[in-house]
Amino acid sequence: MQIQENYSLIKHNTFHLDVRARWFVQYDSEEDLKRLLNDEYFFSQTFWHIGQGSNLLFLGDYNGIIIHSGIKGIELLKEDDKYVWVKAGAAEDWDSFVAYCVEQGWGGLENLSFIPGEVGASAFQNIGAYGVEVSEFIDSVHTYFLETGEKKLFTREECNYSYRHSFFKEVSNRGLYYITHVIYRLNKNPDFRLDYGNVKASLEGKEVNLKNIREAIIRIRKEKLPDPEKAGNAGSFFMNPYISTIELRELQKNYPSIPFYVCDESRVKIPAAWLIDQCGLKGKTYGGAAVHQKQPLVIINSDKATGEDIALLGEEVRRIVYETFKIELQPEVNYI
């Protein structure tokens, strides 16, 4: 177990905000985690568990304990004619894990290539991209329940997954379960998803296989999204909003070309990036924060921004979009 005081979190958030935690604790095994959960001082403090910080916005220094998992490892548990069941430690780098699965010929996660973060966060956030949500391939999630210090195994159904949502994100459960491992059920005979975005066009003239799909996804993401190492960001700042089909018909009177994705008979999903772009907000700044010039769904740390700069710019974007379309955007990032 690693314990450090007055610790800079600049390497633990992709906005690259140089905020500090009073204490930083990394546990490297389940035994470490058990010791931590039996520590009286730990429970007397304010604490927050993080992954790579790719979905966090620190508004200032954290006067408490920031906890990080160091549990790694990838293990093939079992297989049959159709599937493999793979167990991964929560601290495994997500994209490295996807690359490993692609190399093994295991299908399902290739469309989720190049998403920053760790394995544990994939199950917590239900990450998704290019027509795929990770929950489709999660078999179960291993956790520890803070209130008792006991193990708790969640089946996929018990995780209550929906768009960017899980049981672990619900207000009544948030922060009560620490994910140690995730078990994925992946396909030996992949079912390729190519119809979302311009994935199919990027594969023109190439064989459709896991490796080429992964390379296409990485290429598309690099073209569309800023590199967090060059311009600190958390990827999509907002979730795509749902509206009713009645609301859609009203909007189409003024915006006949509004893009949408049908969810069911009564709801559609609208791309938040399109809404923000229509409001002319590309390049809008507040302090050291800016809406990205190419991808308006992304807010970047353009010039030594503070967490407050980024949050206030986000709220200004929400206000303008609501005044224009009467659609309320919800942040995908978590404010700390």
N, C-alpha and C positions, 0 to 999 in steps of 0.2 A: 504494500500500500504506500502511496506517495502523498505526503501532506506538506503544503507550502503556504506561507503566510504573506499577506499583502501582494497577491499574485496578479500579474498583468494577464488579461484575457484577450489580448490583441490577436493571438494565434488560435483562439477558440471562438471567434465569430467572424463570419465572412464579410461583414461590413468593415472589418479592421479598425474597430473602435478601441482605443487604448484605455479601457476601463479596468478597474481592479476589483478583485474579490478579497475580502478579509481573510478567507481561507479557501484553498483549492485542494480537493481530495480526489485522488484517482485510485479506485480499487481494481486489482488485476486478476481477481479470482472470486468465485462464489464464497470462499472462506473469508476473504477480505470483506466482502459485502456483509456477511453475517456479523462479523466483528463490528462493523460500522453501525449496523442496525441495533446492536446491543449496547451502544455507547450512549451514556446519559447526556454527555456534553453535546453530542450531535443533535439530539432531540430537543435540547434547550435553545438551539439557534435557528435562525431562518436559513433554509437551504433550498437549492434548486439543482435538478439534475439536467445535464446537457449532453449533447453528442459532439459533432464537429462545429456546432453553432451556425449551421448554414440556413437556419430558419428563425434566428433570434435577433432581436434588436434591444441592446442594452441602453436604457435611457440615462444611465450614470453608473457610478461605482456600486458594487453589490456588498452591502454590509452584512455578510453572512457566509455560508459555505456553498461553494459551487462544487458539484460532484460530477465526476466523469468516469465512465466505465472503460477499463482497459482489457476487458475479456475478449479474446480473439480465438481463432480456430475455425476450420471448415472441415466437416466430416460427412461422408456419404453413409447414411444410416441404412438404407435398404433400396431395393429396386424391383420392378416387375417388368412385364413386356412393354408397358406404356410409359411408366413414370420412374423418376428417381426422387428420393426424399433426402434433402441436404440440410444439415444443421450448421448454422453459422453464428459465431460470437457477436454480441451486440456492437463491439468496437471495431469490427472489420470495416475497412473502407468500402463503401457501397459500390463504387464503380470498379474497384479491383475485384470485388466479388462477382459482379456481372461479367467482367472479362474472363474470370476463371470458369464460370458456368458456360460461356460461349465456347471457350477452348475445349471443354469437355463434351460439347455437342448437346447440352441441355437447354431446351428452349423455354421461352416465356418472359425472360427479363431483358432481352436484347433491346426492346424499345425504351427501356428505362436507363440506357447507357448515359454516362457523363452527368448524372445528377449528383451534386455534391452531398456529402453526409455519410452516415454510418448505417450499418445493418439495423441496429435497434430503432433508429429514427424512421426507417422505411416502414416498419410495422406500426409505429406510433402514429405517423402522419398519414399513412396510406398514400404514399407518393404515387404520382401518375404522370404519364406523358405519351403522346402519340398513340392514343387509343387504348392504352393499357393502364390498369391500376395494379399495384403490387399485391393487393388483397386477393386477386384471382389465383395467385400462386402460393399464398401462405397456407400452410397446413396447421400450424400451431405456434404459440408464442410462450416461451418460458419466462416467468417473472418471479420477483419476491414482493410480498405484500408488506408495506412498511409498518402497518399497525401491529402485526403479529411476528414479523420477521420470518414468515414461512413461505415456502415455495407455492406458486400457483401457476398451473398450466391452463392456458386459454386455447380452446379450439378456434378455428377460423370463424365459426358462427358466433361464438361468445365474444369475439372481438368487435362485433357490431359495426362492420365496415360500411361506409358509404363515401361519397365524394369528399376527399381530404378530411375524413372523419374516422375515428375509432372510439371504442370503449375507453381507451386510455386518455383521450382528449376531452372527454365529457367533464363538465365542471365538477361534478361530485366525485370523480375518480382521479382527476388530474394530480399527478405527483405522488400518488399512493402506490404505484406499481413500478418497479425498476425492471426493465427488460434485460435478461442476461443472454438469451439465445433465441433465434428464430428458425423454425423448420419450414422449408419451402418444398412444395411438390412441383417438380419441373418435368417437361415433356421430352421423351426420347424422340418422338416424331413431331417436331414443332409445327404449330399452326401460326403461320406468319400473319402479322397485322400491318398492312401497307397502305390503307386507305385514308389515314389521318395525315393532315398537313401535306407536305410534298415528299413523303418518304418514297412512294412508288416512282416518282420522277427522278429522284436521286439515284435510283437503282437501274435506270434505263441502260440497257446494253450489258448489264452485269448479271451473274448468276444470283438467284435469290437464295441466300443461305444466311446462317446466323452471323457469321463474320462480316459479310458485306452489309447486312442490315445494321449491325452495331457501328460499323465505320460510317455509314450514311447518317445515322442518328447523331453521332459525334460531330460530323461535318456540319450538319444543319444547326445544331446547338451552338457551335462555335461561330457560325455566320450570324445567328440571330441574337445571341446573348453575350454580354460583356464578360470578359475573364475576371473573376473575383480577385485574382492576384494583381490585376492592373487597375481595376476600378471596383472597390469593395461593394458587394451587393449580396442579396439573399435570393437571387433568382426572382421568380414571380412574387411581387409584393402583395398582390390581391388575388383572391379566388374568383373564378368565373361565376357570375351570378345566375341564379335561376329566376325566370319570370313565368307568369301564366301565359297560355296561348291567347287569352283575351288581351293582356297587356301587349303582347307581341303585335297583334293586329292593329292596335292603336298606334304603336311606334312606327309600323310600316307605312302609315299614312304620310308621315313626314320623312321617314328613312326607309324607302322601299328596298334598298340593298343591304339592310342590316343582316349580318350573318347570324346564324343560330344553329343549334344542334338539338334535335328532337329527343326528349327524355322519355316522355309518355304522352298520353292523349291530352293531358292538361298542362304540361310544363315543357319549357325549352331552356337551353343554356346559352347565354350570350357571351362572346369573348370579351373579357374586361379590357384587353388591349385595344380593341376596336372602339369601345366607348371612350377610353382615355384619349385615343388619337383623334376622334371626332371633335373632342373638346379643345383641340389644338394645344395639348399640354406637353408634347415632346420638347425636351430641353428646358422645361420650367424648373426654376431653382428656388431654394430656400436655404440661406446660409451656405454651408458647404455641401448640400445635397442637391441632386438633380434628377429629373425624370430622363431616362436614357433616350438619346436621339433616335436610335433605330428601333428599340423595343420599349414602348411606353409602359408595359407592365412591370418594368424594372426600375427601381429607384437606386441610384448609385451614390457612393461616397466620393464626390468629385473633387473636393478640396478641403480635407481635414474637417469633415462634418462631425457634428456631435450626434448622439442618439436623438436628442431633442429636435435637431434640424431635420433629420430623416422622418421622425414621427409627425412633425408639423407639416412637412411637405405632403406626406401621405394623407393627412386629414384634409388638406386643401384640395388634393385631387378628388377625394371622396365627396367633398362639398360641391365641387363644380360638376362632377358627373351626376350627382343627385339633382342639382338644380336644372341640368340640361335634360336628363332622361327620366327622372324620378325612379332611378334604380340605385339602390344602396350597395356599394362595394364593401366587402369584408376583407380585412387584412389576412393574408396567409401567414405572415411572420408573427411571432409571439413577442410581445413587449415585456421586457424584464425590468 
